[in-house]
Amino acid sequence: MVGGIVAFAGSHISRTLSTLTPTFPTISNPSGTVPPPSGSKTQTPTAGPATSPAPPPGGNLSVSGLNENKTLDCNDSVVEISGMSNTVVITGHCASLTVSGIENTVTVDAVDTIEASGINNKVTYHSGSPKVSKSGSGNVVQQG
């Protein structure tokens, strides 16, 4: 199982890292094509969490990658978090929450079902009495 998690996380890591390479647009005008500037600087992403708009009620939300920092509005959705060292804050009520991978930290307002698998994931829910299932090693699901 651990090998599967590492392979899964590794595929998400390489996919995430490959998306970090900046590209510059080529601009066309009547005089010809203008190439991107040669001394262009890469913008550094902000350190704050990215906030996603609320999905339709009962929709699906997914966060995967390495060191992602996100805030989601749940709206009775099904949520999947996977990867390594992600920090996710989920507001509102979720139908279900699945967390897999290594050392993810997830906080959710309310949820009906929580599944945690992998190694050292931490899930904190604020209210309710969700049905909880855990597999793997060192996973913690608690009210807080």
Buried (B, 14 or more C-beta within 10 A) or exposed (E): EEEEBBEBBEEBBEEBEEEEEEEEEEEEEEEEEEEEEEEEEEEEEEEEBEEEEBBEEEBEBEBBBBEBBBBBBBBBBBBBBBBBBBBBBBBBBBBBBBBBBBBBBBBBBBBBBBBBBBBBBBBBBEEEEBEBEBEBEEBEBEEE
